[in-house]
Each structure stands twice: as structure tokens, then as C-alpha cells.
């Protein structure tokens, strides 16, 4: 699948050091095959919204568009922030 990253996520990534950015991008790259990527959990099955933890620090929220064979990365945040925001994706 094609992976599309929202502009807000890219802007957030620019604030991180290069080493952390590379680590996050390596995990986002795994979303080319989202059904086999590690540590992925469905947040809303009807809307195809998922989350993927990156290490024990970051979480990526993404949507799978089956009809266009695309994964859209919607948000990047710390795990703590994600646990507070999961409710809006249900």
C-alpha cells in the first residue's frame, strides 16, 4: 500500500532529532503492509482507524483506505497523549 503522511505529522517530526526521526520513519514505512505491522491495534473498525505504538514512547494514528490501496498517517504523539485522545476515534 502507499503511505501518505499528513503535513502536520511531518511538521511535528521536524522538531525531533534526526535519530528519533529515522526511528519513527522506519516504523511508518512498515505501514506499507499495515495488517502485518507490529503493535497495531484497531481503534474504530467501521472507519478503519488504527494506532501503532513505536517503542514505548510514540504512537501513530492512521487510517486504511482499502478502495485506494492507501494508508494515511493522521497523527503522531506520545503514548501518554494518545491514551488521552483515543476516545475521539471510537
N, CA, C and O atoms as a CHARMM CRD file, in Angstrom:
* protein
*
  360
    1    1 UNK  N      0.83400  -1.18600   0.00000 PROA 1      0.00000
    2    1 UNK  CA     0.00000   0.00000   0.00000 PROA 1      0.00000
    3    1 UNK  C      0.88000   1.25200   0.00000 PROA 1      0.00000
    4    1 UNK  O      2.01400   1.24000   0.47800 PROA 1      0.00000
    5    2 UNK  N      0.33300   2.30400  -0.53800 PROA 2      0.00000
    6    2 UNK  CA     1.01100   3.60200  -0.49900 PROA 2      0.00000
    7    2 UNK  C      0.79000   4.21100   0.88100 PROA 2      0.00000
    8    2 UNK  O     -0.29700   4.08700   1.44500 PROA 2      0.00000
    9    3 UNK  N      1.80800   4.86800   1.42700 PROA 3      0.00000
   10    3 UNK  CA     1.69500   5.52800   2.72500 PROA 3      0.00000
   11    3 UNK  C      1.75300   7.03200   2.50600 PROA 3      0.00000
   12    3 UNK  O      2.72000   7.55700   1.95500 PROA 3      0.00000
   13    4 UNK  N      0.69900   7.71900   2.94700 PROA 4      0.00000
   14    4 UNK  CA     0.63300   9.17700   2.83700 PROA 4      0.00000
   15    4 UNK  C      0.70100   9.75300   4.24300 PROA 4      0.00000
   16    4 UNK  O     -0.03700   9.32100   5.12900 PROA 4      0.00000
   17    5 UNK  N      1.58300  10.72700   4.45200 PROA 5      0.00000
   18    5 UNK  CA     1.76600  11.33500   5.77000 PROA 5      0.00000
   19    5 UNK  C      1.22700  12.75900   5.73100 PROA 5      0.00000
   20    5 UNK  O      1.60800  13.55600   4.87300 PROA 5      0.00000
   21    6 UNK  N      0.33700  13.06800   6.66800 PROA 6      0.00000
   22    6 UNK  CA    -0.24600  14.41000   6.74200 PROA 6      0.00000
   23    6 UNK  C      0.83300  15.45200   7.04700 PROA 6      0.00000
   24    6 UNK  O      1.83200  15.15300   7.70100 PROA 6      0.00000
   25    7 UNK  N      0.61800  16.66700   6.56900 PROA 7      0.00000
   26    7 UNK  CA     1.59100  17.75800   6.75000 PROA 7      0.00000
   27    7 UNK  C      1.86400  18.04100   8.23000 PROA 7      0.00000
   28    7 UNK  O      2.99900  18.33600   8.60400 PROA 7      0.00000
   29    8 UNK  N      0.84100  17.95500   9.06200 PROA 8      0.00000
   30    8 UNK  CA     1.01600  18.19600  10.50000 PROA 8      0.00000
   31    8 UNK  C      1.96200  17.19800  11.14500 PROA 8      0.00000
   32    8 UNK  O      2.71500  17.54400  12.05500 PROA 8      0.00000
   33    9 UNK  N      1.92000  15.96100  10.67200 PROA 9      0.00000
   34    9 UNK  CA     2.82300  14.92900  11.19100 PROA 9      0.00000
   35    9 UNK  C      4.25000  15.23200  10.76400 PROA 9      0.00000
   36    9 UNK  O      5.18000  15.08300  11.55700 PROA 9      0.00000
   37   10 UNK  N      4.42800  15.64900   9.53500 PROA 10     0.00000
   38   10 UNK  CA     5.76800  15.98600   9.04200 PROA 10     0.00000
   39   10 UNK  C      6.33100  17.17700   9.81400 PROA 10     0.00000
   40   10 UNK  O      7.51000  17.18700  10.16600 PROA 10     0.00000
   41   11 UNK  N      5.49600  18.17900  10.07700 PROA 11     0.00000
   42   11 UNK  CA     5.94600  19.34000  10.85400 PROA 11     0.00000
   43   11 UNK  C      6.34000  18.92900  12.26400 PROA 11     0.00000
   44   11 UNK  O      7.33100  19.42200  12.80300 PROA 11     0.00000
   45   12 UNK  N      5.56700  18.02600  12.86400 PROA 12     0.00000
   46   12 UNK  CA     5.89400  17.54100  14.20400 PROA 12     0.00000
   47   12 UNK  C      7.21500  16.78700  14.19400 PROA 12     0.00000
   48   12 UNK  O      8.02300  16.92800  15.11200 PROA 12     0.00000
   49   13 UNK  N      7.43400  15.99100  13.16000 PROA 13     0.00000
   50   13 UNK  CA     8.67100  15.21400  13.05000 PROA 13     0.00000
   51   13 UNK  C      9.90000  16.11200  12.91400 PROA 13     0.00000
   52   13 UNK  O     10.97900  15.76200  13.39100 PROA 13     0.00000
   53   14 UNK  N      9.74300  17.25200  12.27400 PROA 14     0.00000
   54   14 UNK  CA    10.87100  18.16400  12.07300 PROA 14     0.00000
   55   14 UNK  C     11.44900  18.66300  13.39200 PROA 14     0.00000
   56   14 UNK  O     12.60200  19.09100  13.44200 PROA 14     0.00000
   57   15 UNK  N     10.66100  18.61100  14.45300 PROA 15     0.00000
   58   15 UNK  CA    11.10600  19.09200  15.76400 PROA 15     0.00000
   59   15 UNK  C     11.97900  18.07000  16.49000 PROA 15     0.00000
   60   15 UNK  O     12.67900  18.41900  17.44100 PROA 15     0.00000
   61   16 UNK  N     11.94400  16.81000  16.05000 PROA 16     0.00000
   62   16 UNK  CA    12.69600  15.75200  16.71100 PROA 16     0.00000
   63   16 UNK  C     14.11400  15.66000  16.16200 PROA 16     0.00000
   64   16 UNK  O     14.36900  16.04000  15.01900 PROA 16     0.00000
   65   17 UNK  N     15.04400  15.15200  16.98600 PROA 17     0.00000
   66   17 UNK  CA    16.40400  14.91700  16.48600 PROA 17     0.00000
   67   17 UNK  C     16.39300  13.87700  15.35900 PROA 17     0.00000
   68   17 UNK  O     15.47300  13.06500  15.26000 PROA 17     0.00000
   69   18 UNK  N     17.41100  13.91400  14.52500 PROA 18     0.00000
   70   18 UNK  CA    17.48900  13.05600  13.34000 PROA 18     0.00000
   71   18 UNK  C     17.34700  11.57700  13.70400 PROA 18     0.00000
   72   18 UNK  O     16.63000  10.84500  13.02200 PROA 18     0.00000
   73   19 UNK  N     18.00100  11.13700  14.74300 PROA 19     0.00000
   74   19 UNK  CA    17.97400   9.72000  15.12600 PROA 19     0.00000
   75   19 UNK  C     16.54400   9.26400  15.46000 PROA 19     0.00000
   76   19 UNK  O     16.13500   8.17700  15.05300 PROA 19     0.00000
   77   20 UNK  N     15.79800  10.07200  16.18200 PROA 20     0.00000
   78   20 UNK  CA    14.41400   9.73400  16.53600 PROA 20     0.00000
   79   20 UNK  C     13.54800   9.76000  15.28600 PROA 20     0.00000
   80   20 UNK  O     12.70400   8.88500  15.09500 PROA 20     0.00000
   81   21 UNK  N     13.75500  10.76900  14.42700 PROA 21     0.00000
   82   21 UNK  CA    13.00900  10.85300  13.16100 PROA 21     0.00000
   83   21 UNK  C     13.20100   9.59100  12.32800 PROA 21     0.00000
   84   21 UNK  O     12.23700   9.03700  11.80000 PROA 21     0.00000
   85   22 UNK  N     14.43500   9.14500  12.21200 PROA 22     0.00000
   86   22 UNK  CA    14.72100   7.93900  11.43900 PROA 22     0.00000
   87   22 UNK  C     14.01900   6.72300  12.03200 PROA 22     0.00000
   88   22 UNK  O     13.49700   5.88000  11.30400 PROA 22     0.00000
   89   23 UNK  N     14.01200   6.64000  13.36100 PROA 23     0.00000
   90   23 UNK  CA    13.35000   5.52800  14.05000 PROA 23     0.00000
   91   23 UNK  C     11.83600   5.54700  13.75900 PROA 23     0.00000
   92   23 UNK  O     11.24100   4.50700  13.47400 PROA 23     0.00000
   93   24 UNK  N     11.23800   6.71500  13.83300 PROA 24     0.00000
   94   24 UNK  CA     9.79700   6.84300  13.57500 PROA 24     0.00000
   95   24 UNK  C      9.49100   6.52600  12.11800 PROA 24     0.00000
   96   24 UNK  O      8.54200   5.79500  11.83100 PROA 24     0.00000
   97   25 UNK  N     10.28100   7.06400  11.19400 PROA 25     0.00000
   98   25 UNK  CA    10.05500   6.78900   9.76600 PROA 25     0.00000
   99   25 UNK  C     10.21200   5.30500   9.44300 PROA 25     0.00000
  100   25 UNK  O      9.48800   4.77800   8.59800 PROA 25     0.00000
  101   26 UNK  N     11.14200   4.63000  10.10100 PROA 26     0.00000
  102   26 UNK  CA    11.30400   3.20000   9.83900 PROA 26     0.00000
  103   26 UNK  C     10.05200   2.43300  10.23900 PROA 26     0.00000
  104   26 UNK  O      9.70500   1.44400   9.59400 PROA 26     0.00000
  105   27 UNK  N      9.36900   2.87000  11.28900 PROA 27     0.00000
  106   27 UNK  CA     8.11500   2.22600  11.69100 PROA 27     0.00000
  107   27 UNK  C      6.97100   2.61700  10.75500 PROA 27     0.00000
  108   27 UNK  O      6.14300   1.77800  10.40200 PROA 27     0.00000
  109   28 UNK  N      6.92600   3.86800  10.36000 PROA 28     0.00000
  110   28 UNK  CA     5.88400   4.30500   9.42300 PROA 28     0.00000
  111   28 UNK  C      6.02100   3.54300   8.10800 PROA 28     0.00000
  112   28 UNK  O      5.02000   3.20200   7.47800 PROA 28     0.00000
  113   29 UNK  N      7.24700   3.27700   7.69700 PROA 29     0.00000
  114   29 UNK  CA     7.49100   2.52000   6.46100 PROA 29     0.00000
  115   29 UNK  C      6.83800   1.13900   6.51900 PROA 29     0.00000
  116   29 UNK  O      6.39900   0.61400   5.49600 PROA 29     0.00000
  117   30 UNK  N      6.77700   0.55500   7.71000 PROA 30     0.00000
  118   30 UNK  CA     6.15100  -0.76300   7.88300 PROA 30     0.00000
  119   30 UNK  C      4.65800  -0.74000   7.57800 PROA 30     0.00000
  120   30 UNK  O      4.04700  -1.79200   7.39000 PROA 30     0.00000
  121   31 UNK  N      4.06900   0.44700   7.52800 PROA 31     0.00000
  122   31 UNK  CA     2.62700   0.55700   7.24900 PROA 31     0.00000
  123   31 UNK  C      2.30600   0.29000   5.78500 PROA 31     0.00000
  124   31 UNK  O      1.13600   0.30300   5.40200 PROA 31     0.00000
  125   32 UNK  N      3.31600   0.04900   4.96300 PROA 32     0.00000
  126   32 UNK  CA     3.04500  -0.36900   3.58100 PROA 32     0.00000
  127   32 UNK  C      2.27900  -1.68500   3.59600 PROA 32     0.00000
  128   32 UNK  O      1.55400  -2.00000   2.65200 PROA 32     0.00000
  129   33 UNK  N      2.44300  -2.44300   4.66000 PROA 33     0.00000
  130   33 UNK  CA     1.69500  -3.67500   4.88500 PROA 33     0.00000
  131   33 UNK  C      1.08700  -3.58600   6.28600 PROA 33     0.00000
  132   33 UNK  O      1.55200  -4.25800   7.20700 PROA 33     0.00000
  133   34 UNK  N      0.04600  -2.75400   6.45100 PROA 34     0.00000
  134   34 UNK  CA    -0.45900  -2.44100   7.78300 PROA 34     0.00000
  135   34 UNK  C     -1.02300  -3.63400   8.55000 PROA 34     0.00000
  136   34 UNK  O     -1.03600  -3.62800   9.78100 PROA 34     0.00000
  137   35 UNK  N     -1.48000  -4.63500   7.84800 PROA 35     0.00000
  138   35 UNK  CA    -2.08700  -5.78000   8.52400 PROA 35     0.00000
  139   35 UNK  C     -1.04200  -6.69500   9.14500 PROA 35     0.00000
  140   35 UNK  O     -1.37700  -7.53500   9.98100 PROA 35     0.00000
  141   36 UNK  N      0.20800  -6.54700   8.75200 PROA 36     0.00000
  142   36 UNK  CA     1.28600  -7.36000   9.30800 PROA 36     0.00000
  143   36 UNK  C      2.29000  -6.53800  10.10400 PROA 36     0.00000
  144   36 UNK  O      3.27700  -7.08300  10.60000 PROA 36     0.00000
  145   37 UNK  N      2.05600  -5.23700  10.23500 PROA 37     0.00000
  146   37 UNK  CA     2.95200  -4.38400  11.01200 PROA 37     0.00000
  147   37 UNK  C      2.79400  -4.72200  12.49900 PROA 37     0.00000
  148   37 UNK  O      1.71300  -5.10100  12.95000 PROA 37     0.00000
  149   38 UNK  N      3.87700  -4.58000  13.24100 PROA 38     0.00000
  150   38 UNK  CA     3.83500  -4.93500  14.65600 PROA 38     0.00000
  151   38 UNK  C      3.19100  -3.83400  15.49200 PROA 38     0.00000
  152   38 UNK  O      3.25500  -2.65100  15.15800 PROA 38     0.00000
  153   39 UNK  N      2.57700  -4.25700  16.57800 PROA 39     0.00000
  154   39 UNK  CA     1.96800  -3.37900  17.58400 PROA 39     0.00000
  155   39 UNK  C      0.91100  -2.43800  17.00800 PROA 39     0.00000
  156   39 UNK  O      0.86000  -1.25600  17.34800 PROA 39     0.00000
  157   40 UNK  N      0.06800  -2.98600  16.12900 PROA 40     0.00000
  158   40 UNK  CA    -1.03800  -2.22500  15.53900 PROA 40     0.00000
  159   40 UNK  C     -2.33200  -2.68400  16.18900 PROA 40     0.00000
  160   40 UNK  O     -2.55400  -3.87800  16.38800 PROA 40     0.00000
  161   41 UNK  N     -3.17500  -1.72700  16.51500 PROA 41     0.00000
  162   41 UNK  CA    -4.46500  -2.03200  17.12600 PROA 41     0.00000
  163   41 UNK  C     -5.54500  -1.19800  16.45500 PROA 41     0.00000
  164   41 UNK  O     -5.34100  -0.01700  16.17100 PROA 41     0.00000
  165   42 UNK  N     -6.68400  -1.80900  16.20500 PROA 42     0.00000
  166   42 UNK  CA    -7.80900  -1.10500  15.59800 PROA 42     0.00000
  167   42 UNK  C     -8.50600  -0.25900  16.65500 PROA 42     0.00000
  168   42 UNK  O     -8.84100  -0.75600  17.73000 PROA 42     0.00000
  169   43 UNK  N     -8.72300   1.01200  16.35500 PROA 43     0.00000
  170   43 UNK  CA    -9.44400   1.90700  17.25500 PROA 43     0.00000
  171   43 UNK  C    -10.90300   2.04900  16.84400 PROA 43     0.00000
  172   43 UNK  O    -11.77800   2.22500  17.69100 PROA 43     0.00000
  173   44 UNK  N    -11.16200   1.97200  15.54200 PROA 44     0.00000
  174   44 UNK  CA   -12.52600   2.10800  15.03000 PROA 44     0.00000
  175   44 UNK  C    -12.62800   1.30500  13.74200 PROA 44     0.00000
  176   44 UNK  O    -12.13900   1.72800  12.69400 PROA 44     0.00000
  177   45 UNK  N    -13.26700   0.14200  13.82800 PROA 45     0.00000
  178   45 UNK  CA   -13.28400  -0.77200  12.67600 PROA 45     0.00000
  179   45 UNK  C    -14.10000  -0.25000  11.49700 PROA 45     0.00000
  180   45 UNK  O    -13.70900  -0.45600  10.34800 PROA 45     0.00000
  181   46 UNK  N    -15.21300   0.41600  11.75100 PROA 46     0.00000
  182   46 UNK  CA   -16.02100   0.94600  10.64200 PROA 46     0.00000
  183   46 UNK  C    -15.27100   1.99800   9.84800 PROA 46     0.00000
  184   46 UNK  O    -15.33300   2.02600   8.61900 PROA 46     0.00000
  185   47 UNK  N    -14.56100   2.86400  10.56000 PROA 47     0.00000
  186   47 UNK  CA   -13.83600   3.95300   9.90300 PROA 47     0.00000
  187   47 UNK  C    -12.41200   3.55400   9.52700 PROA 47     0.00000
  188   47 UNK  O    -11.69200   4.34200   8.91500 PROA 47     0.00000
  189   48 UNK  N    -11.99400   2.32100   9.89000 PROA 48     0.00000
  190   48 UNK  CA   -10.65300   1.81900   9.57400 PROA 48     0.00000
  191   48 UNK  C     -9.55400   2.70800  10.17300 PROA 48     0.00000
  192   48 UNK  O     -8.56800   3.02100   9.50400 PROA 48     0.00000
  193   49 UNK  N     -9.73500   3.11400  11.44900 PROA 49     0.00000
  194   49 UNK  CA    -8.74800   3.92600  12.16200 PROA 49     0.00000
  195   49 UNK  C     -7.94700   2.99300  13.07400 PROA 49     0.00000
  196   49 UNK  O     -8.51600   2.19600  13.82000 PROA 49     0.00000
  197   50 UNK  N     -6.63300   3.10600  13.00200 PROA 50     0.00000
  198   50 UNK  CA    -5.74500   2.24800  13.77100 PROA 50     0.00000
  199   50 UNK  C     -4.68800   3.07400  14.48700 PROA 50     0.00000
  200   50 UNK  O     -4.48500   4.25100  14.19000 PROA 50     0.00000
  201   51 UNK  N     -4.01500   2.42400  15.44100 PROA 51     0.00000
  202   51 UNK  CA    -2.87000   3.05100  16.08000 PROA 51     0.00000
  203   51 UNK  C     -1.71100   2.06800  16.04200 PROA 51     0.00000
  204   51 UNK  O     -1.90600   0.85300  16.03700 PROA 51     0.00000
  205   52 UNK  N     -0.50700   2.61200  16.01700 PROA 52     0.00000
  206   52 UNK  CA     0.69500   1.80000  16.09100 PROA 52     0.00000
  207   52 UNK  C      1.63500   2.45300  17.09000 PROA 52     0.00000
  208   52 UNK  O      2.02200   3.61000  16.92700 PROA 52     0.00000
  209   53 UNK  N      2.00100   1.70000  18.13300 PROA 53     0.00000
  210   53 UNK  CA     2.98800   2.19700  19.08400 PROA 53     0.00000
  211   53 UNK  C      4.37200   2.03200  18.48000 PROA 53     0.00000
  212   53 UNK  O      4.66700   1.03300  17.82400 PROA 53     0.00000
  213   54 UNK  N      5.20900   3.02100  18.71000 PROA 54     0.00000
  214   54 UNK  CA     6.59400   2.98000  18.25900 PROA 54     0.00000
  215   54 UNK  C      7.44600   2.97800  19.51800 PROA 54     0.00000
  216   54 UNK  O      7.56500   3.98600  20.21400 PROA 54     0.00000
  217   55 UNK  N      8.03100   1.82900  19.78900 PROA 55     0.00000
  218   55 UNK  CA     8.75700   1.66600  21.04200 PROA 55     0.00000
  219   55 UNK  C      7.77200   1.81800  22.18400 PROA 55     0.00000
  220   55 UNK  O      6.63400   1.35600  22.09900 PROA 55     0.00000
  221   56 UNK  N      8.19500   2.44400  23.21600 PROA 56     0.00000
  222   56 UNK  CA     7.30300   2.72000  24.35700 PROA 56     0.00000
  223   56 UNK  C      7.13100   4.22000  24.53500 PROA 56     0.00000
  224   56 UNK  O      6.82400   4.70900  25.62200 PROA 56     0.00000
  225   57 UNK  N      7.33800   4.94000  23.42900 PROA 57     0.00000
  226   57 UNK  CA     7.34900   6.39600  23.52000 PROA 57     0.00000
  227   57 UNK  C      6.32300   7.07500  22.63700 PROA 57     0.00000
  228   57 UNK  O      5.64800   7.99900  23.08900 PROA 57     0.00000
  229   58 UNK  N      6.18200   6.64300  21.38100 PROA 58     0.00000
  230   58 UNK  CA     5.35000   7.35000  20.40800 PROA 58     0.00000
  231   58 UNK  C      4.21100   6.47500  19.89800 PROA 58     0.00000
  232   58 UNK  O      4.27000   5.24600  19.95500 PROA 58     0.00000
  233   59 UNK  N      3.17900   7.13700  19.40300 PROA 59     0.00000
  234   59 UNK  CA     2.04300   6.46000  18.78400 PROA 59     0.00000
  235   59 UNK  C      1.69800   7.17100  17.48900 PROA 59     0.00000
  236   59 UNK  O      1.65900   8.40000  17.42900 PROA 59     0.00000
  237   60 UNK  N      1.44800   6.38500  16.45900 PROA 60     0.00000
  238   60 UNK  CA     0.99700   6.90500  15.17400 PROA 60     0.00000
  239   60 UNK  C     -0.45100   6.47600  14.99900 PROA 60     0.00000
  240   60 UNK  O     -0.78500   5.30500  15.17700 PROA 60     0.00000
  241   61 UNK  N     -1.31000   7.42700  14.65100 PROA 61     0.00000
  242   61 UNK  CA    -2.70400   7.14100  14.33700 PROA 61     0.00000
  243   61 UNK  C     -2.82000   7.16900  12.81600 PROA 61     0.00000
  244   61 UNK  O     -2.36000   8.11000  12.16900 PROA 61     0.00000
  245   62 UNK  N     -3.43400   6.13600  12.25200 PROA 62     0.00000
  246   62 UNK  CA    -3.54300   6.07700  10.80000 PROA 62     0.00000
  247   62 UNK  C     -4.86300   5.47600  10.36000 PROA 62     0.00000
  248   62 UNK  O     -5.54800   4.79500  11.12300 PROA 62     0.00000
  249   63 UNK  N     -5.20000   5.74600   9.11100 PROA 63     0.00000
  250   63 UNK  CA    -6.43800   5.25500   8.51500 PROA 63     0.00000
  251   63 UNK  C     -6.08800   4.44800   7.28000 PROA 63     0.00000
  252   63 UNK  O     -5.20700   4.82500   6.50700 PROA 63     0.00000
  253   64 UNK  N     -6.78700   3.33100   7.09900 PROA 64     0.00000
  254   64 UNK  CA    -6.57600   2.49400   5.92400 PROA 64     0.00000
  255   64 UNK  C     -7.70800   2.77000   4.93900 PROA 64     0.00000
  256   64 UNK  O     -8.88600   2.64800   5.27700 PROA 64     0.00000
  257   65 UNK  N     -7.33300   3.14300   3.71900 PROA 65     0.00000
  258   65 UNK  CA    -8.28600   3.36700   2.63900 PROA 65     0.00000
  259   65 UNK  C     -8.15500   2.17300   1.68900 PROA 65     0.00000
  260   65 UNK  O     -7.34000   2.19200   0.76600 PROA 65     0.00000
  261   66 UNK  N     -8.95200   1.15200   1.92000 PROA 66     0.00000
  262   66 UNK  CA    -8.85000  -0.07400   1.11400 PROA 66     0.00000
  263   66 UNK  C     -9.12500   0.19100  -0.35900 PROA 66     0.00000
  264   66 UNK  O     -8.44700  -0.35500  -1.23000 PROA 66     0.00000
  265   67 UNK  N    -10.12600   1.03400  -0.63900 PROA 67     0.00000
  266   67 UNK  CA   -10.53100   1.28200  -2.02400 PROA 67     0.00000
  267   67 UNK  C     -9.43100   1.93600  -2.85900 PROA 67     0.00000
  268   67 UNK  O     -9.36200   1.71700  -4.06800 PROA 67     0.00000
  269   68 UNK  N     -8.58000   2.72800  -2.23300 PROA 68     0.00000
  270   68 UNK  CA    -7.49900   3.38300  -2.97000 PROA 68     0.00000
  271   68 UNK  C     -6.12500   2.79000  -2.62800 PROA 68     0.00000
  272   68 UNK  O     -5.09300   3.31400  -3.04800 PROA 68     0.00000
  273   69 UNK  N     -6.12500   1.70000  -1.86600 PROA 69     0.00000
  274   69 UNK  CA    -4.89700   0.98500  -1.52200 PROA 69     0.00000
  275   69 UNK  C     -3.87600   1.93700  -0.88600 PROA 69     0.00000
  276   69 UNK  O     -2.71700   1.99600  -1.29600 PROA 69     0.00000
  277   70 UNK  N     -4.34700   2.68900   0.13900 PROA 70     0.00000
  278   70 UNK  CA    -3.51200   3.71300   0.75100 PROA 70     0.00000
  279   70 UNK  C     -3.66300   3.70100   2.26700 PROA 70     0.00000
  280   70 UNK  O     -4.73400   3.41300   2.80000 PROA 70     0.00000
  281   71 UNK  N     -2.56700   4.02000   2.94600 PROA 71     0.00000
  282   71 UNK  CA    -2.55800   4.23200   4.38500 PROA 71     0.00000
  283   71 UNK  C     -2.27700   5.71200   4.60100 PROA 71     0.00000
  284   71 UNK  O     -1.30400   6.24800   4.07100 PROA 71     0.00000
  285   72 UNK  N     -3.12200   6.36400   5.37500 PROA 72     0.00000
  286   72 UNK  CA    -2.98200   7.79300   5.64500 PROA 72     0.00000
  287   72 UNK  C     -2.58200   7.98200   7.10800 PROA 72     0.00000
  288   72 UNK  O     -3.36200   7.67100   8.00700 PROA 72     0.00000
  289   73 UNK  N     -1.37500   8.48900   7.35000 PROA 73     0.00000
  290   73 UNK  CA    -0.90300   8.75100   8.70400 PROA 73     0.00000
  291   73 UNK  C     -1.51000  10.07800   9.14500 PROA 73     0.00000
  292   73 UNK  O     -1.20500  11.12800   8.57900 PROA 73     0.00000
  293   74 UNK  N     -2.37200  10.02300  10.16100 PROA 74     0.00000
  294   74 UNK  CA    -3.13800  11.18900  10.58800 PROA 74     0.00000
  295   74 UNK  C     -2.47200  11.98100  11.70200 PROA 74     0.00000
  296   74 UNK  O     -2.55800  13.20900  11.73400 PROA 74     0.00000
  297   75 UNK  N     -1.80300  11.27700  12.62100 PROA 75     0.00000
  298   75 UNK  CA    -1.30500  11.95800  13.81100 PROA 75     0.00000
  299   75 UNK  C     -0.10600  11.21800  14.38500 PROA 75     0.00000
  300   75 UNK  O      0.02600  10.00500  14.22600 PROA 75     0.00000
  301   76 UNK  N      0.75400  11.95600  15.04500 PROA 76     0.00000
  302   76 UNK  CA     1.90000  11.41400  15.76600 PROA 76     0.00000
  303   76 UNK  C      1.92600  12.09700  17.11700 PROA 76     0.00000
  304   76 UNK  O      1.83700  13.32100  17.20700 PROA 76     0.00000
  305   77 UNK  N      2.05000  11.30100  18.16600 PROA 77     0.00000
  306   77 UNK  CA     2.05000  11.86200  19.51700 PROA 77     0.00000
  307   77 UNK  C      2.74600  10.90100  20.46600 PROA 77     0.00000
  308   77 UNK  O      3.08700   9.78100  20.08800 PROA 77     0.00000
  309   78 UNK  N      2.95200  11.34300  21.68900 PROA 78     0.00000
  310   78 UNK  CA     3.49200  10.43200  22.68800 PROA 78     0.00000
  311   78 UNK  C      2.39900   9.43200  23.08400 PROA 78     0.00000
  312   78 UNK  O      1.21100   9.67400  22.86700 PROA 78     0.00000
  313   79 UNK  N      2.81300   8.32900  23.65600 PROA 79     0.00000
  314   79 UNK  CA     1.84000   7.32000  24.08100 PROA 79     0.00000
  315   79 UNK  C      0.89000   7.91000  25.11600 PROA 79     0.00000
  316   79 UNK  O     -0.30500   7.61900  25.09200 PROA 79     0.00000
  317   80 UNK  N      1.40400   8.73500  26.02500 PROA 80     0.00000
  318   80 UNK  CA     0.55600   9.34700  27.05100 PROA 80     0.00000
  319   80 UNK  C     -0.52700  10.22000  26.40900 PROA 80     0.00000
  320   80 UNK  O     -1.69200  10.15800  26.80100 PROA 80     0.00000
  321   81 UNK  N     -0.14100  11.02400  25.43200 PROA 81     0.00000
  322   81 UNK  CA    -1.11900  11.87100  24.74300 PROA 81     0.00000
  323   81 UNK  C     -2.14600  11.01200  24.01700 PROA 81     0.00000
  324   81 UNK  O     -3.33600  11.32900  24.00800 PROA 81     0.00000
  325   82 UNK  N     -1.68800   9.93200  23.41300 PROA 82     0.00000
  326   82 UNK  CA    -2.58300   9.06000  22.64900 PROA 82     0.00000
  327   82 UNK  C     -3.63100   8.43300  23.55000 PROA 82     0.00000
  328   82 UNK  O     -4.80100   8.36700  23.17400 PROA 82     0.00000
  329   83 UNK  N     -3.24400   7.97500  24.71500 PROA 83     0.00000
  330   83 UNK  CA    -4.20800   7.34000  25.61100 PROA 83     0.00000
  331   83 UNK  C     -5.30100   8.32100  26.02600 PROA 83     0.00000
  332   83 UNK  O     -6.43900   7.91500  26.26000 PROA 83     0.00000
  333   84 UNK  N     -4.97200   9.58600  26.11900 PROA 84     0.00000
  334   84 UNK  CA    -5.96800  10.60400  26.45900 PROA 84     0.00000
  335   84 UNK  C     -6.88600  10.90700  25.28100 PROA 84     0.00000
  336   84 UNK  O     -8.02600  11.32400  25.48500 PROA 84     0.00000
  337   85 UNK  N     -6.40700  10.70300  24.03500 PROA 85     0.00000
  338   85 UNK  CA    -7.16400  11.09600  22.84800 PROA 85     0.00000
  339   85 UNK  C     -7.89000   9.94600  22.16400 PROA 85     0.00000
  340   85 UNK  O     -8.68900  10.19100  21.25900 PROA 85     0.00000
  341   86 UNK  N     -7.64500   8.70700  22.55900 PROA 86     0.00000
  342   86 UNK  CA    -8.25100   7.56600  21.86600 PROA 86     0.00000
  343   86 UNK  C     -9.75800   7.71600  21.74900 PROA 86     0.00000
  344   86 UNK  O    -10.33900   7.27900  20.75500 PROA 86     0.00000
  345   87 UNK  N    -10.39600   8.31300  22.71900 PROA 87     0.00000
  346   87 UNK  CA   -11.84500   8.43700  22.72800 PROA 87     0.00000
  347   87 UNK  C    -12.40600   9.10200  21.49500 PROA 87     0.00000
  348   87 UNK  O    -13.51400   8.76400  21.08000 PROA 87     0.00000
  349   88 UNK  N    -11.70400  10.01900  20.89900 PROA 88     0.00000
  350   88 UNK  CA   -12.25100  10.71900  19.73400 PROA 88     0.00000
  351   88 UNK  C    -12.23800   9.85600  18.47800 PROA 88     0.00000
  352   88 UNK  O    -12.85500  10.21700  17.47600 PROA 88     0.00000
  353   89 UNK  N    -11.54500   8.72600  18.51800 PROA 89     0.00000
  354   89 UNK  CA   -11.50700   7.85400  17.35100 PROA 89     0.00000
  355   89 UNK  C    -12.51800   6.72500  17.43000 PROA 89     0.00000
  356   89 UNK  O    -12.68800   5.98900  16.45800 PROA 89     0.00000
  357   90 UNK  N    -13.19500   6.56800  18.56200 PROA 90     0.00000
  358   90 UNK  CA   -14.18100   5.48800  18.70000 PROA 90     0.00000
  359   90 UNK  C    -15.51500   5.89100  18.13000 PROA 90     0.00000
  360   90 UNK  O    -16.46200   5.10400  18.16000 PROA 90     0.00000
